[in-house]
Amino acid sequence: MDDDRDPNLDERAEQRPLAPVLATANESMLDGLGQLSDYFGYNRVMGKMYGALLLSPNPMSLDDLMNHLDVSKASVSMNMRTLENMGIAREVWVRGDRRKYYEAEPDFWKILTNVLGSRELREVNQALDVLEISIGKLNDASPAMSGEDQELAKYYVERIDQVKSFFRFAKLVLTSILERGGKLNMDKVTRIDIE
């Protein structure tokens, strides 16, 4: 036996079956995170992979994830790249094994900040830009329109401006979360007042 080989490696390779109540909790968590991932426009497998990593006391290889979730290696590999790029999972070194292993990022504020900052805030900013451009085009074209079309253009501008107000509010909320979220003690938050 190689002296550098980790004695726990064989235990990781052959994971014992979970007790029924643990298996039910595990499956429920994976399904829930898969649904949540799907709800937010990500791949369902990605949510399940994060759940598997989060509930695993040891780092998992791509093969471990493939077998645990019963999905293709290509799907596991592609989704792992996304999880890594979003800062939701990270590669870790396991002594005595050349395979790549991964673990979940357990800091949910860090995950939220990464996801909101990289995708959601960008989407809100793009939406605001599109709304501003639409209002500008309507205002520029309005003088050349017939009276009836001018009234409709004015109505459009009012409605688009309402949507724009909502997106400005969403941007404010997202920015506040990104700036202050990590400093909050979630266990002590009991209510949020907006004045």
Backbone bond lengths (Angstrom), bond angles and torsions (degrees), N, CA, C in turn:
res aa  C-N    CA-C-N  psi(-1)  N-CA   C-N-CA  omega(-1)  CA-C   N-CA-C  phi
1 M - - - 1.459 - - 1.520 108.79 -
2 D 1.315 117.51 137.44 1.455 123.65 179.45 1.523 109.42 -68.46
3 D 1.338 117.29 131.08 1.471 121.28 -177.92 1.511 112.97 -63.82
4 D 1.347 117.25 -26.07 1.464 120.35 -179.40 1.525 112.39 -82.96
5 R 1.310 117.26 -6.69 1.458 120.50 -176.90 1.534 110.27 -71.13
6 D 1.321 115.57 133.31 1.457 122.11 179.50 1.530 109.26 -74.03
7 P 1.341 119.17 125.05 1.466 120.65 -179.09 1.524 112.77 -64.42
8 N 1.331 118.36 -21.46 1.462 120.76 179.56 1.521 112.78 -84.29
9 L 1.351 116.72 -4.75 1.454 120.83 -176.92 1.520 111.19 -59.66
10 D 1.338 116.91 -43.90 1.454 119.61 -178.97 1.525 111.13 -63.93
11 E 1.325 117.08 -35.32 1.461 120.38 177.46 1.523 110.49 -63.64
12 R 1.353 117.08 -39.84 1.464 120.14 179.67 1.514 110.28 -67.39
13 A 1.327 116.87 -40.35 1.455 120.31 -177.12 1.528 111.14 -64.96
14 E 1.330 117.21 -36.66 1.459 121.17 -179.44 1.530 108.75 -115.28
15 Q 1.318 115.78 84.87 1.451 118.42 179.84 1.518 109.62 -76.61
16 R 1.310 115.22 136.44 1.459 120.01 -179.26 1.527 108.91 -75.42
17 P 1.318 116.85 153.48 1.467 119.65 177.02 1.527 110.09 -64.66
18 L 1.322 115.37 145.56 1.465 120.67 179.26 1.524 110.69 -79.23
19 A 1.316 115.65 149.17 1.461 120.98 172.05 1.530 107.83 -59.89
20 P 1.334 117.77 151.43 1.478 120.18 -175.09 1.531 114.33 -51.65
21 V 1.315 118.52 -45.56 1.462 120.04 -178.20 1.531 110.70 -66.87
22 L 1.330 117.51 -35.83 1.466 120.92 176.95 1.526 110.32 -69.58
23 A 1.313 117.47 -40.91 1.462 121.48 178.85 1.529 110.65 -62.68
24 T 1.334 116.51 -40.23 1.468 120.47 178.81 1.525 110.88 -65.58
25 A 1.330 116.84 -44.43 1.470 120.62 178.80 1.516 110.44 -63.88
26 N 1.334 117.12 -41.20 1.459 121.94 179.53 1.524 110.18 -62.44
27 E 1.306 116.98 -49.62 1.465 121.65 -178.37 1.527 110.82 -63.17
28 S 1.324 116.84 -41.04 1.460 121.45 178.70 1.525 111.05 -62.14
29 M 1.318 116.36 -43.75 1.469 120.93 179.17 1.530 110.76 -63.96
30 L 1.331 116.62 -44.68 1.466 120.06 -179.64 1.524 110.80 -63.99
31 D 1.327 117.07 -43.76 1.465 120.10 178.18 1.523 111.36 -63.44
32 G 1.331 116.49 -42.82 1.470 120.44 -179.95 1.518 112.28 -63.39
33 L 1.320 116.72 -44.47 1.470 119.56 178.87 1.525 111.21 -69.75
34 G 1.337 116.79 -31.74 1.464 120.19 174.64 1.515 111.29 -64.11
35 Q 1.336 116.87 -43.70 1.462 121.45 178.22 1.530 111.07 -66.18
36 L 1.320 116.36 -41.19 1.465 120.50 179.09 1.527 110.45 -63.47
37 S 1.301 116.46 -42.59 1.458 121.58 177.78 1.528 110.20 -60.38
38 D 1.321 116.28 -45.18 1.460 122.00 178.91 1.529 110.75 -62.61
39 Y 1.320 116.68 -41.88 1.460 121.74 179.84 1.532 111.45 -58.47
40 F 1.333 116.12 -38.89 1.462 120.08 -178.58 1.528 113.11 -88.56
41 G 1.336 116.73 10.87 1.456 120.54 172.96 1.518 115.00 88.29
42 Y 1.309 116.72 14.55 1.456 120.74 176.69 1.520 108.96 -104.73
43 N 1.314 115.46 171.89 1.452 122.01 179.22 1.530 110.01 -70.70
44 R 1.327 116.86 136.14 1.462 122.53 179.60 1.536 111.02 -59.98
45 V 1.333 117.04 -37.74 1.471 121.25 179.45 1.526 110.00 -61.76
46 M 1.317 117.33 -35.70 1.460 121.14 179.74 1.535 110.34 -60.96
47 G 1.314 117.88 -43.71 1.458 121.33 177.60 1.514 111.97 -63.91
48 K 1.328 116.06 -41.01 1.465 119.91 178.71 1.529 110.99 -66.33
49 M 1.327 116.59 -38.00 1.467 119.69 178.56 1.522 110.43 -63.81
50 Y 1.324 116.44 -43.62 1.459 119.06 177.95 1.529 109.70 -60.50
51 G 1.318 116.88 -43.67 1.466 120.89 178.81 1.520 111.93 -60.52
52 A 1.326 116.80 -43.11 1.467 120.28 179.54 1.520 110.45 -63.01
53 L 1.324 116.67 -42.66 1.468 120.34 178.62 1.526 110.86 -66.60
54 L 1.312 116.56 -41.49 1.460 121.07 -177.85 1.533 111.61 -63.90
55 L 1.319 116.73 -38.41 1.459 120.69 -177.43 1.526 113.47 -88.00
56 S 1.321 116.70 -4.64 1.460 119.17 -179.42 1.530 110.15 -89.60
57 P 1.342 117.39 123.91 1.465 119.04 178.15 1.529 112.60 -69.45
58 N 1.342 116.85 -16.47 1.464 121.72 178.94 1.519 109.65 -119.01
59 P 1.334 117.24 153.16 1.467 119.36 174.16 1.529 110.16 -58.11
60 M 1.331 116.32 152.99 1.461 121.40 -178.90 1.520 109.95 -120.89
61 S 1.332 115.58 143.10 1.465 120.84 175.04 1.529 108.43 -86.36
62 L 1.329 115.84 170.96 1.458 119.32 175.55 1.527 110.53 -61.06
63 D 1.345 116.26 -38.10 1.469 119.91 177.50 1.529 110.98 -63.58
64 D 1.329 116.89 -41.46 1.465 120.29 177.46 1.526 110.40 -58.26
65 L 1.329 115.93 -46.45 1.466 120.81 -179.26 1.521 110.94 -65.08
66 M 1.330 116.23 -42.13 1.458 121.28 179.92 1.531 110.27 -59.20
67 N 1.322 116.13 -46.35 1.468 120.55 -179.10 1.525 112.06 -70.83
68 H 1.326 116.95 -40.73 1.468 120.99 -178.11 1.527 111.49 -65.26
69 L 1.339 116.03 -38.69 1.462 120.26 -175.36 1.526 113.42 -98.50
70 D 1.331 116.49 -8.91 1.456 122.42 -178.65 1.532 111.28 56.73
71 V 1.333 115.10 52.42 1.462 121.73 177.02 1.520 108.47 -128.98
72 S 1.322 116.91 165.79 1.456 121.29 -176.56 1.528 111.57 -70.00
73 K 1.310 114.94 154.99 1.462 120.34 178.61 1.534 110.10 -64.58
74 A 1.326 116.86 -36.68 1.471 120.38 178.80 1.528 110.56 -61.07
75 S 1.327 116.29 -43.38 1.466 120.46 179.19 1.526 110.77 -64.66
76 V 1.331 116.87 -43.94 1.462 120.94 179.37 1.525 109.95 -62.86
77 S 1.320 117.15 -44.31 1.467 121.16 -178.43 1.529 111.44 -63.76
78 M 1.345 116.46 -47.07 1.467 120.57 -179.42 1.532 111.18 -62.92
79 N 1.325 116.63 -45.18 1.466 120.22 -178.82 1.524 111.94 -69.55
80 M 1.322 117.35 -31.40 1.465 119.91 177.26 1.530 110.49 -65.20
81 R 1.325 116.59 -40.12 1.475 119.38 177.22 1.527 110.10 -59.10
82 T 1.324 116.32 -42.18 1.466 120.23 179.02 1.525 110.56 -64.74
83 L 1.329 117.12 -45.66 1.466 120.60 178.71 1.527 110.88 -59.41
84 E 1.321 116.73 -41.48 1.469 120.06 178.75 1.524 111.09 -66.22
85 N 1.333 116.81 -44.88 1.470 120.45 -179.18 1.520 112.21 -62.84
86 M 1.325 116.53 -30.53 1.464 120.51 179.54 1.528 111.93 -86.59
87 G 1.330 117.34 -5.30 1.459 120.45 179.96 1.516 113.21 76.82
88 I 1.335 117.19 22.71 1.455 122.00 -177.57 1.530 110.81 -93.93
89 A 1.324 116.24 -24.89 1.470 122.03 176.84 1.524 107.27 -139.45
90 R 1.331 115.05 157.98 1.475 118.84 179.72 1.519 109.68 -142.28
91 E 1.319 113.71 150.73 1.459 120.18 177.40 1.526 108.89 -77.24
92 V 1.328 115.96 139.91 1.459 121.78 177.46 1.527 108.75 -130.58
93 W 1.300 115.29 154.88 1.452 121.32 179.52 1.520 109.47 -91.42
94 V 1.325 115.96 133.77 1.457 121.83 175.92 1.524 107.24 -116.28
95 R 1.285 114.71 120.04 1.463 121.72 -177.23 1.528 111.09 -57.74
96 G 1.323 115.90 132.58 1.454 121.42 175.82 1.511 115.12 83.72
97 D 1.327 118.23 6.74 1.460 120.69 -178.55 1.518 108.73 -137.60
98 R 1.307 116.14 133.53 1.467 120.50 -178.59 1.525 112.72 -88.55
99 R 1.327 116.33 -12.05 1.464 118.68 179.25 1.524 109.76 -68.21
100 K 1.322 114.50 158.95 1.463 119.97 176.09 1.524 108.60 -84.24
101 Y 1.317 114.75 135.90 1.465 121.38 177.15 1.517 108.59 -121.27
102 Y 1.324 115.27 155.93 1.461 121.37 -175.62 1.524 110.32 -136.38
103 E 1.321 113.92 154.68 1.451 120.56 172.69 1.526 108.07 -138.28
104 A 1.323 115.46 158.17 1.467 121.93 -178.99 1.520 110.05 -80.13
105 E 1.316 115.65 148.25 1.463 121.40 169.61 1.526 105.88 -77.56
106 P 1.330 118.38 116.63 1.467 119.38 -176.55 1.535 114.31 -85.59
107 D 1.329 117.73 -10.89 1.464 121.61 -177.83 1.530 109.15 -84.66
108 F 1.337 116.59 101.54 1.459 120.49 -174.79 1.528 112.56 -68.26
109 W 1.321 118.24 -29.14 1.471 119.73 175.67 1.521 110.00 -66.11
110 K 1.307 116.72 -38.23 1.462 120.60 178.01 1.530 109.67 -64.44
111 I 1.325 116.28 -42.94 1.464 120.58 178.14 1.525 110.20 -62.89
112 L 1.326 116.26 -48.54 1.455 120.97 -179.47 1.524 111.09 -58.92
113 T 1.310 116.13 -43.92 1.464 120.76 178.80 1.526 110.89 -62.96
114 N 1.318 117.11 -43.13 1.469 120.37 178.85 1.522 111.34 -62.63
115 V 1.335 116.39 -47.06 1.463 120.48 -176.78 1.520 110.86 -69.21
116 L 1.334 116.98 -47.78 1.469 119.54 -179.55 1.518 111.33 -63.81
117 G 1.309 116.30 -42.04 1.461 119.91 -178.00 1.513 113.36 -70.39
118 S 1.326 116.72 -34.90 1.459 118.76 -175.02 1.521 113.11 -87.64
119 R 1.304 118.17 -27.08 1.459 118.62 -174.72 1.513 112.84 -124.54
120 E 1.304 117.77 -57.20 1.457 120.84 -170.65 1.531 112.61 -64.13
121 L 1.319 116.84 -46.27 1.465 119.40 -179.51 1.530 110.66 -64.64
122 R 1.321 116.34 -38.21 1.471 120.70 177.29 1.529 109.87 -61.97
123 E 1.349 116.77 -42.35 1.468 120.99 -179.73 1.532 110.84 -64.64
124 V 1.326 117.21 -41.89 1.465 121.26 179.29 1.527 109.74 -64.16
125 N 1.324 117.32 -43.52 1.464 120.46 178.62 1.528 111.50 -62.54
126 Q 1.339 116.84 -39.90 1.464 120.22 177.66 1.521 110.88 -64.81
127 A 1.323 116.23 -40.97 1.468 119.85 178.82 1.530 110.64 -62.92
128 L 1.324 116.86 -42.87 1.467 120.24 177.80 1.523 111.30 -61.10
129 D 1.327 117.36 -41.17 1.470 121.21 178.29 1.531 111.01 -61.79
130 V 1.337 116.83 -45.37 1.467 121.33 -179.86 1.527 110.08 -62.74
131 L 1.319 117.46 -42.53 1.464 120.78 179.71 1.529 111.07 -64.65
132 E 1.331 117.25 -43.07 1.478 121.38 177.81 1.523 110.83 -60.68
133 I 1.323 116.68 -43.66 1.468 120.77 179.84 1.525 110.07 -63.18
134 S 1.335 117.02 -43.01 1.467 120.64 179.57 1.517 111.44 -62.13
135 I 1.327 116.81 -44.39 1.471 120.25 178.56 1.525 110.10 -62.85
136 G 1.319 116.44 -43.49 1.468 120.19 179.28 1.527 112.29 -60.37
137 K 1.322 116.60 -44.40 1.475 120.57 -179.91 1.531 110.97 -64.60
138 L 1.325 116.10 -41.85 1.460 119.38 178.80 1.525 111.13 -63.89
139 N 1.324 116.90 -44.13 1.463 120.35 179.41 1.523 111.61 -65.10
140 D 1.330 117.47 -38.80 1.468 120.90 179.46 1.532 111.92 -67.91
141 A 1.325 116.66 -38.28 1.459 120.64 -175.99 1.527 113.23 -84.00
142 S 1.301 117.36 -19.62 1.462 121.93 -173.85 1.534 114.18 -55.74
143 P 1.338 120.41 -44.58 1.476 119.16 -177.70 1.536 113.94 -59.37
144 A 1.315 118.41 -27.26 1.463 121.30 -178.39 1.532 112.15 -88.59
145 M 1.329 117.46 -0.94 1.467 121.38 -176.46 1.526 110.97 -88.64
146 S 1.329 114.47 162.22 1.463 119.89 173.10 1.528 108.17 -68.51
147 G 1.302 117.53 164.76 1.463 122.09 -178.90 1.526 112.17 -57.99
148 E 1.324 116.73 -41.16 1.463 120.95 -179.52 1.533 110.68 -66.13
149 D 1.338 116.14 -42.70 1.469 120.23 179.17 1.531 111.47 -68.82
150 Q 1.357 116.19 -33.22 1.462 118.73 176.57 1.529 110.50 -62.86
151 E 1.330 116.92 -40.80 1.461 120.64 177.72 1.523 111.42 -63.15
152 L 1.326 115.66 -41.10 1.464 119.50 178.51 1.535 110.47 -67.60
153 A 1.330 116.86 -39.66 1.469 120.43 177.58 1.526 110.35 -62.65
154 K 1.334 116.81 -41.15 1.464 121.14 177.83 1.533 110.30 -62.09
155 Y 1.331 116.36 -41.89 1.462 121.74 177.74 1.531 110.14 -62.18
156 Y 1.355 116.72 -44.30 1.469 121.18 177.42 1.525 111.11 -58.96
157 V 1.328 116.45 -45.58 1.469 120.60 -178.81 1.527 110.07 -60.80
158 E 1.332 116.93 -42.77 1.473 119.98 178.66 1.525 111.15 -61.12
159 R 1.323 116.67 -45.16 1.467 120.83 -178.87 1.533 111.48 -67.77
160 I 1.308 115.94 -43.56 1.472 119.70 179.29 1.525 109.71 -64.61
161 D 1.327 116.53 -36.62 1.462 120.05 178.32 1.534 110.98 -64.59
162 Q 1.347 117.70 -34.39 1.470 120.66 175.70 1.536 110.34 -63.48
163 V 1.316 116.16 -43.23 1.464 120.60 178.31 1.527 109.67 -64.39
164 K 1.326 115.48 -40.50 1.468 120.47 179.03 1.528 110.75 -61.35
165 S 1.331 117.21 -39.75 1.471 120.67 177.37 1.518 110.90 -61.35
166 F 1.337 116.38 -41.04 1.453 119.69 177.75 1.528 110.98 -62.45
167 F 1.327 117.92 -44.75 1.469 120.94 -179.83 1.530 111.95 -67.39
168 R 1.335 117.34 -33.39 1.476 118.93 174.48 1.521 110.13 -63.89
169 F 1.344 116.50 -41.17 1.461 120.72 176.94 1.533 110.09 -63.02
170 A 1.334 117.18 -45.22 1.470 120.92 178.81 1.531 110.42 -59.43
171 K 1.317 116.70 -39.78 1.466 120.32 178.64 1.526 110.01 -64.42
172 L 1.321 117.45 -41.81 1.461 121.75 178.22 1.530 110.86 -61.20
173 V 1.331 116.92 -45.06 1.464 121.34 179.27 1.525 109.92 -62.86
174 L 1.323 117.16 -48.18 1.468 120.64 -179.49 1.523 111.25 -61.45
175 T 1.310 116.38 -43.66 1.462 120.52 179.89 1.524 110.48 -63.62
176 S 1.332 117.19 -41.07 1.474 120.62 177.85 1.517 111.32 -62.33
177 I 1.326 116.10 -42.91 1.470 119.58 178.24 1.522 110.03 -62.22
178 L 1.312 116.53 -45.58 1.464 120.40 -178.30 1.532 111.76 -63.47
179 E 1.324 116.41 -37.49 1.466 120.06 -177.31 1.528 113.02 -79.92
180 R 1.326 117.29 -36.09 1.464 119.59 -171.74 1.519 115.10 -118.00
181 G 1.313 117.28 -13.19 1.454 121.25 -172.70 1.505 115.13 -53.73
182 G 1.310 118.39 -44.72 1.459 121.51 -177.43 1.510 113.56 -65.58
183 K 1.334 116.88 -17.36 1.461 120.70 -178.49 1.524 112.30 -90.62
184 L 1.329 116.98 -7.37 1.457 120.52 -178.49 1.522 111.02 -81.84
185 N 1.307 115.53 142.35 1.457 120.92 171.04 1.525 105.70 -97.36
186 M 1.333 116.22 101.20 1.462 121.83 -173.65 1.527 112.85 -58.38
187 D 1.310 117.61 -30.67 1.458 120.51 -179.14 1.526 112.21 -68.60
188 K 1.319 117.05 -20.85 1.469 120.59 -177.26 1.526 112.88 -99.62
189 V 1.336 118.17 -7.73 1.462 120.68 178.85 1.522 108.01 -79.10
190 T 1.327 116.09 121.10 1.466 120.50 179.49 1.516 111.99 -115.87
191 R 1.338 116.18 -18.27 1.459 118.30 179.74 1.513 109.51 -164.90
192 I 1.327 115.77 156.30 1.456 122.37 178.68 1.521 107.63 -126.69
193 D 1.319 116.96 120.86 1.455 122.08 178.35 1.522 109.09 -102.27
194 I 1.318 116.00 131.58 1.451 121.65 176.20 1.518 106.45 -119.24
195 E 1.312 116.03 120.69 1.473 119.93 -178.47 1.492 110.39 -107.73
